[in-house]
Amino acid sequence: MKTVHVSGKRKRAIARATLSEGKGIIRINSMNLETYGPELAKMMVKEPLMLAHEFTGKVDIDVFVQGGGWHSQADAIRLVVARALVEFSGSKALKQKFLDYDRHLLVSDIRRAERSKPNDSKPRAARQKSYR
């Protein structure tokens, strides 16, 4: 029985997935995908599953996600599910299908929030001066 472990990030959200042969059960933080968060997040997570429909009924995916908001968590889950499916199948055609559909299914977004500068309240806004 083949098992695949994958992790991925989006902003502050970190997702870890374990994919194994099974009946097609997808769990996120021990919760079934059908009962998971907002409808948009659910649809985002289903994207790689719909593209790789030949594997969906044959694998169980367990995802643990933490940090960030619901949208970045959904992006991180989407990333690890796609990566896990590609690694599990070993198929170059599936990898190319994901890349053609949306590159962010396999390649993580490296943009991060800029840190605040010393003695400033925000990353870009400088302290105001009055000269009076």
N, CA and C atoms as an extended XYZ file, in Angstrom:
396
Properties=species:S:1:pos:R:3:atomname:S:1:resname:S:1:resid:I:1 pbc="F F F"
N         0.841       -1.185        0.000 N   MET     1
C         0.000        0.000        0.000 CA  MET     1
C         0.888        1.251        0.000 C   MET     1
N         0.681        2.115       -0.991 N   LYS     2
C         1.503        3.304       -1.177 CA  LYS     2
C         0.934        4.478       -0.381 C   LYS     2
N         1.811        5.197        0.332 N   THR     3
C         1.412        6.381        1.090 CA  THR     3
C         2.325        7.536        0.712 C   THR     3
N         1.729        8.721        0.575 N   VAL     4
C         2.487        9.914        0.180 CA  VAL     4
C         2.252       11.013        1.220 C   VAL     4
N         3.340       11.662        1.672 N   HIS     5
C         3.255       12.790        2.595 CA  HIS     5
C         3.737       14.036        1.869 C   HIS     5
N         2.928       15.102        1.906 N   VAL     6
C         3.274       16.346        1.206 CA  VAL     6
C         2.909       17.526        2.100 C   VAL     6
N         3.663       18.628        1.973 N   SER     7
C         3.294       19.844        2.700 CA  SER     7
C         3.385       21.041        1.766 C   SER     7
N         2.646       22.089        2.115 N   GLY     8
C         2.648       23.293        1.300 CA  GLY     8
C         2.200       24.483        2.110 C   GLY     8
N         2.571       25.686        1.652 N   LYS     9
C         2.253       26.916        2.375 CA  LYS     9
C         1.581       27.925        1.460 C   LYS     9
N         0.814       28.809        2.091 N   ARG    10
C         0.279       29.994        1.418 CA  ARG    10
C         0.136       31.054        2.495 C   ARG    10
N         0.856       32.165        2.359 N   LYS    11
C         0.911       33.199        3.386 CA  LYS    11
C         1.283       32.568        4.732 C   LYS    11
N         0.414       32.650        5.729 N   ARG    12
C         0.738       32.070        7.038 CA  ARG    12
C         0.164       30.666        7.211 C   ARG    12
N        -0.589       30.186        6.235 N   ALA    13
C        -1.231       28.873        6.350 CA  ALA    13
C        -0.270       27.768        5.922 C   ALA    13
N        -0.221       26.711        6.726 N   ILE    14
C         0.615       25.554        6.410 CA  ILE    14
C        -0.282       24.319        6.389 C   ILE    14
N        -0.222       23.574        5.287 N   ALA    15
C        -1.037       22.362        5.156 CA  ALA    15
C        -0.124       21.158        4.969 C   ALA    15
N        -0.479       20.064        5.642 N   ARG    16
C         0.241       18.795        5.493 CA  ARG    16
C        -0.774       17.738        5.103 C   ARG    16
N        -0.466       16.993        4.052 N   ALA    17
C        -1.410       15.986        3.555 CA  ALA    17
C        -0.773       14.607        3.551 C   ALA    17
N        -1.602       13.618        3.851 N   THR    18
C        -1.214       12.222        3.738 CA  THR    18
C        -2.197       11.566        2.788 C   THR    18
N        -1.690       11.045        1.694 N   LEU    19
C        -2.529       10.403        0.688 CA  LEU    19
C        -2.216        8.914        0.675 C   LEU    19
N        -3.257        8.093        0.760 N   SER    20
C        -3.066        6.643        0.723 CA  SER    20
C        -4.181        6.001       -0.096 C   SER    20
N        -3.955        4.784       -0.505 N   GLU    21
C        -4.972        4.070       -1.277 CA  GLU    21
C        -6.196        3.852       -0.399 C   GLU    21
N        -7.388        4.025       -0.995 N   GLY    22
C        -8.607        3.892       -0.204 CA  GLY    22
C        -9.865        4.019       -1.027 C   GLY    22
N       -10.908        4.610       -0.406 N   LYS    23
C       -12.241        4.662       -1.021 CA  LYS    23
C       -12.634        6.042       -1.541 C   LYS    23
N       -11.754        7.042       -1.434 N   GLY    24
C       -12.075        8.374       -1.921 CA  GLY    24
C       -12.541        9.320       -0.835 C   GLY    24
N       -12.114        9.089        0.403 N   ILE    25
C       -12.510        9.943        1.525 CA  ILE    25
C       -11.492       11.075        1.654 C   ILE    25
N       -11.997       12.318        1.713 N   ILE    26
C       -11.130       13.481        1.899 CA  ILE    26
C       -11.504       14.131        3.222 C   ILE    26
N       -10.512       14.207        4.140 N   ARG    27
C       -10.742       14.810        5.446 CA  ARG    27
C        -9.793       15.984        5.637 C   ARG    27
N       -10.332       17.088        6.164 N   ILE    28
C        -9.528       18.261        6.477 CA  ILE    28
C        -9.673       18.520        7.966 C   ILE    28
N        -8.561       18.445        8.698 N   ASN    29
C        -8.574       18.562       10.165 CA  ASN    29
C        -9.612       17.616       10.765 C   ASN    29
N        -9.616       16.380       10.343 N   SER    30
C       -10.520       15.308       10.803 CA  SER    30
C       -11.986       15.590       10.500 C   SER    30
N       -12.258       16.513        9.575 N   MET    31
C       -13.623       16.863        9.191 CA  MET    31
C       -13.806       16.504        7.716 C   MET    31
N       -14.942       15.920        7.396 N   ASN    32
C       -15.209       15.552        6.006 CA  ASN    32
C       -15.224       16.791        5.125 C   ASN    32
N       -14.785       16.658        3.879 N   LEU    33
C       -14.723       17.793        2.953 CA  LEU    33
C       -16.090       18.441        2.759 C   LEU    33
N       -17.150       17.656        2.778 N   GLU    34
C       -18.503       18.198        2.550 CA  GLU    34
C       -18.952       19.141        3.672 C   GLU    34
N       -18.388       18.981        4.867 N   THR    35
C       -18.775       19.847        5.986 CA  THR    35
C       -17.746       20.943        6.244 C   THR    35
N       -16.736       21.046        5.373 N   TYR    36
C       -15.650       22.012        5.571 CA  TYR    36
C       -16.067       23.410        5.160 C   TYR    36
N       -15.710       24.397        5.979 N   GLY    37
C       -15.777       25.838        5.768 CA  GLY    37
C       -16.678       26.425        4.701 C   GLY    37
N       -16.344       27.631        4.249 N   PRO    38
C       -17.153       28.330        3.245 CA  PRO    38
C       -17.230       27.558        1.922 C   PRO    38
N       -18.279       27.805        1.174 N   GLU    39
C       -18.508       27.101       -0.094 CA  GLU    39
C       -17.362       27.346       -1.081 C   GLU    39
N       -16.846       28.565       -1.121 N   LEU    40
C       -15.746       28.892       -2.038 CA  LEU    40
C       -14.504       28.075       -1.706 C   LEU    40
N       -14.211       27.922       -0.421 N   ALA    41
C       -13.051       27.132        0.004 CA  ALA    41
C       -13.215       25.679       -0.414 C   ALA    41
N       -14.430       25.172       -0.261 N   LYS    42
C       -14.721       23.792       -0.651 CA  LYS    42
C       -14.500       23.599       -2.153 C   LYS    42
N       -14.963       24.574       -2.947 N   MET    43
C       -14.806       24.493       -4.398 CA  MET    43
C       -13.331       24.573       -4.794 C   MET    43
N       -12.553       25.411       -4.081 N   MET    44
C       -11.119       25.523       -4.371 CA  MET    44
C       -10.404       24.202       -4.109 C   MET    44
N       -10.785       23.522       -3.030 N   VAL    45
C       -10.156       22.249       -2.682 CA  VAL    45
C       -10.535       21.163       -3.695 C   VAL    45
N       -11.735       21.255       -4.251 N   LYS    46
C       -12.205       20.235       -5.202 CA  LYS    46
C       -11.581       20.360       -6.592 C   LYS    46
N       -10.992       21.528       -6.912 N   GLU    47
C       -10.412       21.742       -8.242 CA  GLU    47
C        -9.423       20.655       -8.662 C   GLU    47
N        -8.361       20.381       -7.875 N   PRO    48
C        -7.429       19.336       -8.307 CA  PRO    48
C        -8.080       17.953       -8.346 C   PRO    48
N        -9.094       17.733       -7.503 N   LEU    49
C        -9.779       16.439       -7.491 CA  LEU    49
C       -10.590       16.231       -8.774 C   LEU    49
N       -11.176       17.320       -9.279 N   MET    50
C       -11.945       17.221      -10.523 CA  MET    50
C       -11.026       17.022      -11.732 C   MET    50
N        -9.860       17.663      -11.697 N   LEU    51
C        -8.914       17.511      -12.805 CA  LEU    51
C        -8.314       16.109      -12.835 C   LEU    51
N        -8.117       15.515      -11.664 N   ALA    52
C        -7.546       14.166      -11.581 CA  ALA    52
C        -8.644       13.161      -11.237 C   ALA    52
N        -9.748       13.219      -11.963 N   HIS    53
C       -10.923       12.386      -11.644 CA  HIS    53
C       -10.641       10.889      -11.706 C   HIS    53
N        -9.603       10.461      -12.433 N   GLU    54
C        -9.303        9.026      -12.525 CA  GLU    54
C        -8.751        8.460      -11.222 C   GLU    54
N        -8.254        9.335      -10.318 N   PHE    55
C        -7.698        8.865       -9.043 CA  PHE    55
C        -8.609        9.110       -7.853 C   PHE    55
N        -9.587        9.995       -7.990 N   THR    56
C       -10.352       10.455       -6.829 CA  THR    56
C       -11.028        9.338       -6.051 C   THR    56
N       -11.583        8.355       -6.692 N   GLY    57
C       -12.268        7.277       -5.989 CA  GLY    57
C       -11.343        6.240       -5.411 C   GLY    57
N       -10.054        6.309       -5.741 N   LYS    58
C        -9.106        5.273       -5.333 CA  LYS    58
C        -8.213        5.670       -4.168 C   LYS    58
N        -8.261        6.953       -3.762 N   VAL    59
C        -7.347        7.421       -2.713 CA  VAL    59
C        -8.079        8.123       -1.574 C   VAL    59
N        -7.525        7.995       -0.378 N   ASP    60
C        -7.995        8.740        0.788 CA  ASP    60
C        -6.980        9.846        1.057 C   ASP    60
N        -7.471       11.049        1.314 N   ILE    61
C        -6.578       12.178        1.582 CA  ILE    61
C        -6.912       12.755        2.950 C   ILE    61
N        -5.905       12.806        3.805 N   ASP    62
C        -6.030       13.386        5.141 CA  ASP    62
C        -5.191       14.650        5.186 C   ASP    62
N        -5.824       15.797        5.420 N   VAL    63
C        -5.099       17.074        5.428 CA  VAL    63
C        -5.197       17.704        6.804 C   VAL    63
N        -4.058       18.180        7.305 N   PHE    64
C        -4.031       18.964        8.543 CA  PHE    64
C        -3.547       20.346        8.167 C   PHE    64
N        -4.352       21.369        8.455 N   VAL    65
C        -3.999       22.744        8.083 CA  VAL    65
C        -4.128       23.654        9.297 C   VAL    65
N        -3.190       24.607        9.420 N   GLN    66
C        -3.241       25.559       10.529 CA  GLN    66
C        -2.656       26.886       10.098 C   GLN    66
N        -3.026       27.958       10.794 N   GLY    67
C        -2.517       29.291       10.524 CA  GLY    67
C        -3.244       29.976        9.384 C   GLY    67
N        -3.098       31.294        9.308 N   GLY    68
C        -3.688       32.060        8.221 CA  GLY    68
C        -5.201       32.139        8.296 C   GLY    68
N        -5.791       32.708        7.267 N   GLY    69
C        -7.240       32.822        7.170 CA  GLY    69
C        -7.815       31.675        6.372 C   GLY    69
N        -9.139       31.650        6.226 N   TRP    70
C        -9.778       30.528        5.533 CA  TRP    70
C        -9.367       30.472        4.062 C   TRP    70
N        -9.135       31.620        3.437 N   HIS    71
C        -8.795       31.629        2.012 CA  HIS    71
C        -7.383       31.096        1.774 C   HIS    71
N        -6.430       31.541        2.586 N   SER    72
C        -5.064       31.039        2.411 CA  SER    72
C        -4.966       29.579        2.840 C   SER    72
N        -5.796       29.158        3.796 N   GLN    73
C        -5.834       27.739        4.157 CA  GLN    73
C        -6.350       26.913        2.991 C   GLN    73
N        -7.398       27.409        2.322 N   ALA    74
C        -7.941       26.698        1.162 CA  ALA    74
C        -6.900       26.617        0.051 C   ALA    74
N        -6.136       27.685       -0.163 N   ASP    75
C        -5.071       27.685       -1.171 CA  ASP    75
C        -3.990       26.665       -0.822 C   ASP    75
N        -3.621       26.602        0.456 N   ALA    76
C        -2.590       25.658        0.895 CA  ALA    76
C        -3.076       24.213        0.740 C   ALA    76
N        -4.344       23.964        1.065 N   ILE    77
C        -4.920       22.619        0.920 CA  ILE    77
C        -4.928       22.214       -0.544 C   ILE    77
N        -5.368       23.136       -1.399 N   ARG    78
C        -5.419       22.905       -2.845 CA  ARG    78
C        -4.034       22.525       -3.371 C   ARG    78
N        -3.008       23.226       -2.893 N   LEU    79
C        -1.631       22.982       -3.294 CA  LEU    79
C        -1.172       21.584       -2.885 C   LEU    79
N        -1.409       21.200       -1.628 N   VAL    80
C        -0.919       19.890       -1.170 CA  VAL    80
C        -1.703       18.737       -1.785 C   VAL    80
N        -3.000       18.930       -2.028 N   VAL    81
C        -3.792       17.867       -2.648 CA  VAL    81
C        -3.276       17.603       -4.068 C   VAL    81
N        -3.032       18.677       -4.821 N   ALA    82
C        -2.520       18.527       -6.189 CA  ALA    82
C        -1.133       17.890       -6.194 C   ALA    82
N        -0.258       18.355       -5.300 N   ARG    83
C         1.091       17.788       -5.226 CA  ARG    83
C         1.058       16.310       -4.855 C   ARG    83
N         0.194       15.968       -3.905 N   ALA    84
C         0.092       14.577       -3.464 CA  ALA    84
C        -0.418       13.679       -4.592 C   ALA    84
N        -1.411       14.160       -5.341 N   LEU    85
C        -1.939       13.368       -6.459 CA  LEU    85
C        -0.883       13.140       -7.529 C   LEU    85
N        -0.086       14.163       -7.832 N   VAL    86
C         0.974       14.021       -8.837 CA  VAL    86
C         2.037       13.043       -8.352 C   VAL    86
N         2.433       13.171       -7.082 N   GLU    87
C         3.462       12.273       -6.534 CA  GLU    87
C         2.959       10.833       -6.459 C   GLU    87
N         1.687       10.672       -6.085 N   PHE    88
C         1.111        9.330       -5.972 CA  PHE    88
C         1.023        8.650       -7.340 C   PHE    88
N         0.567        9.396       -8.349 N   SER    89
C         0.371        8.809       -9.681 CA  SER    89
C         1.684        8.636      -10.427 C   SER    89
N         2.618        9.558      -10.207 N   GLY    90
C         3.872        9.516      -10.952 CA  GLY    90
C         3.678        9.851      -12.423 C   GLY    90
N         2.552       10.474      -12.736 N   SER    91
C         2.176       10.746      -14.120 CA  SER    91
C         2.641       12.130      -14.567 C   SER    91
N         3.428       12.176      -15.639 N   LYS    92
C         3.861       13.458      -16.214 CA  LYS    92
C         2.681       14.170      -16.866 C   LYS    92
N         1.734       13.398      -17.398 N   ALA    93
C         0.557       13.982      -18.056 CA  ALA    93
C        -0.309       14.726      -17.043 C   ALA    93
N        -0.498       14.147      -15.857 N   LEU    94
C        -1.290       14.798      -14.812 CA  LEU    94
C        -0.601       16.075      -14.336 C   LEU    94
N         0.721       16.007      -14.178 N   LYS    95
C         1.484       17.187      -13.765 CA  LYS    95
C         1.314       18.301      -14.794 C   LYS    95
N         1.410       17.963      -16.068 N   GLN    96
C         1.263       18.960      -17.127 CA  GLN    96
C        -0.160       19.517      -17.168 C   GLN    96
N        -1.134       18.650      -16.903 N   LYS    97
C        -2.541       19.071      -16.863 CA  LYS    97
C        -2.759       20.123      -15.775 C   LYS    97
N        -2.180       19.877      -14.593 N   PHE    98
C        -2.278       20.834      -13.491 CA  PHE    98
C        -1.588       22.151      -13.840 C   PHE    98
N        -0.382       22.064      -14.426 N   LEU    99
C         0.372       23.271      -14.777 CA  LEU    99
C        -0.352       24.089      -15.845 C   LEU    99
N        -0.976       23.413      -16.802 N   ASP   100
C        -1.718       24.123      -17.852 CA  ASP   100
C        -2.968       24.790      -17.295 C   ASP   100
N        -3.616       24.121      -16.336 N   TYR   101
C        -4.838       24.667      -15.750 CA  TYR   101
C        -4.518       25.875      -14.875 C   TYR   101
N        -3.640       25.686      -13.893 N   ASP   102
C        -3.235       26.767      -12.999 CA  ASP   102
C        -1.902       26.381      -12.373 C   ASP   102
N        -0.888       27.185      -12.613 N   ARG   103
C         0.456       26.882      -12.131 CA  ARG   103
C         0.506       26.802      -10.605 C   ARG   103
N        -0.369       27.552       -9.929 N   HIS   104
C        -0.363       27.572       -8.464 CA  HIS   104
C        -0.920       26.297       -7.840 C   HIS   104
N        -1.351       25.343       -8.655 N   LEU   105
C        -1.739       24.039       -8.117 CA  LEU   105
C        -0.500       23.261       -7.665 C   LEU   105
N         0.645       23.497       -8.313 N   LEU   106
C         1.857       22.760       -7.968 CA  LEU   106
C         2.996       23.643       -7.444 C   LEU   106
N         2.987       24.914       -7.813 N   VAL   107
C         4.053       25.825       -7.409 CA  VAL   107
C         3.487       26.797       -6.385 C   VAL   107
N         4.123       26.853       -5.206 N   SER   108
C         3.568       27.708       -4.154 CA  SER   108
C         3.872       29.172       -4.434 C   SER   108
N         3.037       30.037       -3.894 N   ASP   109
C         3.181       31.481       -4.031 CA  ASP   109
C         4.142       31.941       -2.944 C   ASP   109
N         5.286       32.504       -3.328 N   ILE   110
C         6.323       32.829       -2.344 CA  ILE   110
C         6.140       34.192       -1.703 C   ILE   110
N         5.117       34.957       -2.107 N   ARG   111
C         4.933       36.286       -1.525 CA  ARG   111
C         4.554       36.170       -0.048 C   ARG   111
N         5.177       37.008        0.766 N   ARG   112
C         4.890       37.034        2.189 CA  ARG   112
C         4.659       38.478        2.611 C   ARG   112
N         4.063       38.676        3.761 N   ALA   113
C         3.815       40.015        4.286 CA  ALA   113
C         5.137       40.642        4.699 C   ALA   113
N         5.294       41.917        4.387 N   GLU   114
C         6.513       42.642        4.740 CA  GLU   114
C         6.485       42.980        6.231 C   GLU   114
N         7.633       42.873        6.883 N   ARG   115
C         7.656       43.151        8.317 CA  ARG   115
C         7.700       44.640        8.574 C   ARG   115
N         7.217       45.059        9.741 N   SER   116
C         7.237       46.468       10.122 CA  SER   116
C         8.667       46.922       10.379 C   SER   116
N         8.974       48.144       10.004 N   LYS   117
C        10.314       48.686       10.213 CA  LYS   117
C        10.429       49.203       11.655 C   LYS   117
N        11.646       49.318       12.158 N   PRO   118
C        11.829       49.814       13.525 CA  PRO   118
C        11.246       51.220       13.687 C   PRO   118
N        10.592       51.466       14.796 N   ASN   119
C         9.978       52.754       15.135 CA  ASN   119
C         8.886       53.186       14.171 C   ASN   119
N         8.300       52.272       13.459 N   ASP   120
C         7.194       52.581       12.556 CA  ASP   120
C         6.030       51.654       12.858 C   ASP   120
N         4.841       52.127       12.544 N   SER   121
C         3.665       51.319       12.852 CA  SER   121
C         3.349       50.338       11.735 C   SER   121
N         3.742       50.693       10.509 N   LYS   122
C         3.416       49.863        9.350 CA  LYS   122
C         4.671       49.606        8.520 C   LYS   122
N         4.630       48.614        7.636 N   PRO   123
C         5.817       48.308        6.833 CA  PRO   123
C         6.256       49.445        5.909 C   PRO   123
N         5.320       50.162        5.313 N   ARG   124
C         5.694       51.194        4.342 CA  ARG   124
C         5.520       52.617        4.854 C   ARG   124
N         4.494       52.876        5.659 N   ALA   125
C         4.206       54.246        6.095 CA  ALA   125
C         5.286       54.723        7.050 C   ALA   125
N         5.906       55.869        6.724 N   ALA   126
C         6.947       56.428        7.584 CA  ALA   126
C         6.300       57.315        8.643 C   ALA   126
N         7.035       57.550        9.738 N   ARG   127
C         6.547       58.445       10.785 CA  ARG   127
C         6.419       59.855       10.218 C   ARG   127
N         5.333       60.531       10.589 N   GLN   128
C         5.155       61.903       10.120 CA  GLN   128
C         5.995       62.860       10.953 C   GLN   128
N         6.489       63.897       10.279 N   LYS   129
C         7.313       64.892       10.971 CA  LYS   129
C         6.566       66.232       10.939 C   LYS   129
N         6.679       66.986       12.032 N   SER   130
C         5.945       68.255       12.080 CA  SER   130
C         6.873       69.464       11.997 C   SER   130
N         8.132       69.321       12.435 N   TYR   131
C         9.114       70.418       12.444 CA  TYR   131
C         8.647       71.623       13.241 C   TYR   131
N         7.704       71.477       14.136 N   ARG   132
C         7.239       72.606       14.934 CA  ARG   132
C         7.470       72.360       16.390 C   ARG   132
